[in-house]
């Protein structure tokens, strides 16, 4: 059944306060609709607060606090954007180590908008082809990324998109890569 193509897959969504609401809620819905067990991982204790364009929005429950999160327990990782979210998460050593595990292991990683800022901190992006929100293009290039301006880019299990307008393509490719599983290093 197509709606259950990710049954049995565990997906971590790592976030801090200030994630762009739709960049977490849309992939979360797509993952759940595909049968995945998606969990919000955060340095926050109980809830994490969304940003919606220009104002604070809803709070979502944190499933696992980063101090208790084991990346070995998950098959894939999603990193929503928002300006504040990745900027705070990239200064948290536990968040960076958590993300680094997925890239080192070749597990699927999907990051949208400003989300790739957190990936930069791993030091593992050199030679990858990615996209992002245009304002972090230079940051990614300085990390050794071949930056392209496309709605969605897939590079050996790493899925990136530019903004909420790309969510349909982002979610589709995210689901495909998670279904494929671990990717061998190129």
GIGIJO-V649065 format. One record per pair of residues at least 24 apart in sequence whose ideal C-beta (glycine too) atoms are under 10 Angstrom apart, sorted by the first residue. I is the first residue (numbers start at 0). J is the second residue. Records with the same first field share a line. If there is no record, write none. Layout:
I = J / J
//
This chain:
0 = 34
1 = 32 / 33 / 34
2 = 31 / 32 / 33 / 34
3 = 32 / 33 / 34 / 35
4 = 32 / 33 / 34 / 35 / 174 / 175 / 177 / 178
5 = 29 / 30 / 31 / 32 / 33 / 34 / 35 / 36 / 37 / 74 / 75 / 174 / 177 / 178
6 = 33 / 34 / 35 / 36
7 = 34 / 35 / 36 / 74
8 = 33 / 34 / 35 / 36 / 37 / 73 / 74 / 75 / 107 / 174 / 177 / 178 / 180
9 = 35 / 36 / 37 / 38 / 72 / 73 / 74 / 75
10 = 35 / 36 / 37 / 38 / 73 / 74 / 75 / 76 / 77 / 106 / 107 / 109 / 173 / 174 / 177
11 = 37 / 38 / 39 / 40 / 62 / 63 / 65 / 68 / 69 / 70 / 72 / 73 / 74 / 75 / 76 / 77 / 78 / 97 / 98 / 100 / 101 / 106 / 108
12 = 37 / 38 / 39 / 40 / 41 / 47 / 59 / 62 / 73 / 75 / 76 / 77 / 78 / 79 / 109
13 = 38 / 39 / 40 / 41 / 42 / 63 / 65 / 68 / 70 / 73 / 76 / 77 / 78 / 79 / 84 / 85 / 88 / 91 / 94 / 97 / 98 / 101 / 108 / 110 / 114 / 117
14 = 39 / 40 / 41 / 42 / 43 / 47 / 48 / 49 / 59 / 61 / 77 / 78 / 79 / 80 / 81 / 84 / 85 / 87 / 88 / 94 / 114 / 117
15 = 41 / 42 / 43 / 47 / 48 / 65 / 79 / 81 / 83 / 84 / 85 / 86 / 87 / 88 / 89 / 90 / 91 / 94 / 117
16 = 41 / 42 / 43 / 46 / 47 / 48 / 49 / 50 / 55 / 58 / 81 / 83 / 84 / 87 / 88
17 = 47 / 48 / 49 / 50 / 55 / 80 / 81 / 82 / 83 / 84 / 85 / 86 / 87 / 88 / 113
18 = 47 / 48 / 49 / 50 / 56 / 59 / 78 / 79 / 80 / 81 / 82 / 83 / 84 / 85 / 87 / 88 / 112 / 113 / 114
19 = 49 / 50 / 51 / 52 / 56 / 79 / 80 / 81 / 82 / 83 / 84 / 111 / 112 / 113 / 114 / 132 / 162 / 163
20 = 48 / 49 / 50 / 51 / 52 / 55 / 56 / 57 / 59 / 79 / 81 / 163
21 = 49 / 51 / 52 / 56 / 79 / 80 / 81 / 111 / 112 / 162 / 163 / 166
22 = 49 / 50 / 77 / 78 / 79 / 80 / 81 / 84 / 110 / 111 / 112 / 113 / 114 / 160 / 162 / 163 / 165 / 166 / 169
23 = 47 / 49 / 59 / 77 / 78 / 79 / 80 / 81 / 84 / 111 / 114
24 = 49 / 51 / 56 / 57 / 59 / 79 / 166
25 = 79 / 111 / 163 / 166 / 167 / 169 / 170
26 = 77 / 78 / 79 / 109 / 111 / 158 / 166 / 169 / 170 / 173 / 174
27 = 59 / 77 / 79 / 170
28 = 170
29 = 77 / 166 / 167 / 169 / 170 / 171 / 173 / 174
30 = 75 / 77 / 109 / 170 / 173 / 174 / 177
32 = 170 / 174
33 = 170 / 173 / 174 / 177 / 178
35 = 74 / 75 / 77 / 174 / 177 / 178
36 = 62 / 73 / 74
37 = 62 / 73 / 75 / 77 / 177
38 = 62 / 63 / 68 / 72 / 73
39 = 63 / 77 / 79
40 = 64 / 65 / 67 / 68 / 70 / 72 / 73 / 76 / 77 / 93 / 94 / 97
41 = 65 / 68 / 84 / 88 / 91 / 94
42 = 66 / 68 / 87 / 88 / 91 / 93 / 94
43 = 87
47 = 84
48 = 83 / 84
49 = 79 / 81 / 84
50 = 80 / 81 / 82 / 83 / 84
51 = 81
52 = 163
64 = 93
65 = 91 / 92 / 93 / 94 / 96 / 97
66 = 93
68 = 93 / 94 / 97
69 = 97 / 100
70 = 96 / 97 / 98 / 99 / 100 / 101 / 103 / 104 / 106
71 = 100 / 104
73 = 97 / 100 / 101 / 104 / 106
74 = 101 / 104 / 106 / 107 / 177 / 178 / 180 / 181
75 = 101 / 106 / 107 / 108 / 109 / 156 / 158 / 173 / 174 / 176 / 177 / 178 / 179 / 180 / 181
76 = 100 / 101 / 102 / 106 / 107 / 108 / 109 / 110 / 117 / 118 / 177
77 = 107 / 108 / 109 / 110 / 111 / 114 / 158 / 169 / 170 / 173 / 177
78 = 108 / 109 / 110 / 111 / 112 / 113 / 114 / 115 / 116 / 117 / 118 / 159
79 = 109 / 110 / 111 / 112 / 113 / 114 / 117
80 = 110 / 111 / 112 / 113 / 114 / 115 / 116 / 117 / 131 / 132 / 135 / 160 / 161 / 162 / 163
81 = 111 / 112 / 113 / 114 / 132
82 = 112 / 113 / 116 / 132 / 134 / 135
83 = 113
84 = 112 / 113 / 114 / 116 / 117
85 = 110 / 112 / 113 / 114 / 115 / 116 / 117 / 118 / 119 / 120 / 135
86 = 113 / 116 / 117
87 = 117
88 = 114 / 116 / 117 / 120
89 = 116 / 117 / 118 / 119 / 120 / 121
90 = 117 / 120
91 = 117 / 120
92 = 120
94 = 120
95 = 119 / 120 / 121 / 122
96 = 120 / 121
97 = 121
98 = 123
99 = 123
101 = 156 / 157 / 181
102 = 127 / 156 / 157 / 184
103 = 184
104 = 156 / 181 / 182 / 184
105 = 155 / 156 / 157 / 180 / 181 / 182 / 183 / 184 / 185
106 = 156 / 157 / 176 / 177 / 180 / 181 / 182
107 = 153 / 155 / 156 / 157 / 158 / 172 / 173 / 174 / 175 / 176 / 177 / 178 / 179 / 180 / 181 / 182
108 = 154 / 156 / 157 / 158 / 159 / 173 / 176 / 177 / 182
109 = 151 / 153 / 156 / 157 / 158 / 159 / 160 / 169 / 170 / 172 / 173 / 174 / 176 / 177
110 = 157 / 158 / 159 / 160 / 169 / 173
111 = 151 / 158 / 159 / 160 / 161 / 162 / 163 / 165 / 166 / 169 / 170 / 173
112 = 159 / 160 / 161 / 162 / 163 / 165 / 166 / 169
113 = 138 / 162
114 = 159 / 160
115 = 139 / 142 / 144 / 146 / 157 / 159 / 160
116 = 142
118 = 142 / 144 / 157 / 159
119 = 143 / 144
123 = 157
124 = 154 / 157
126 = 154 / 185
127 = 152 / 154 / 155 / 157 / 159 / 185
128 = 152 / 153 / 154 / 155 / 157 / 159
129 = 153 / 154 / 157 / 158 / 159 / 160
130 = 154 / 158 / 159 / 160 / 161 / 162 / 165 / 169
131 = 159 / 160 / 161 / 162
132 = 160 / 161 / 162 / 163
133 = 161 / 162
136 = 161
153 = 182
154 = 182 / 185
155 = 182 / 183 / 184 / 185
156 = 180 / 181 / 182 / 183 / 184 / 185
157 = 182
//
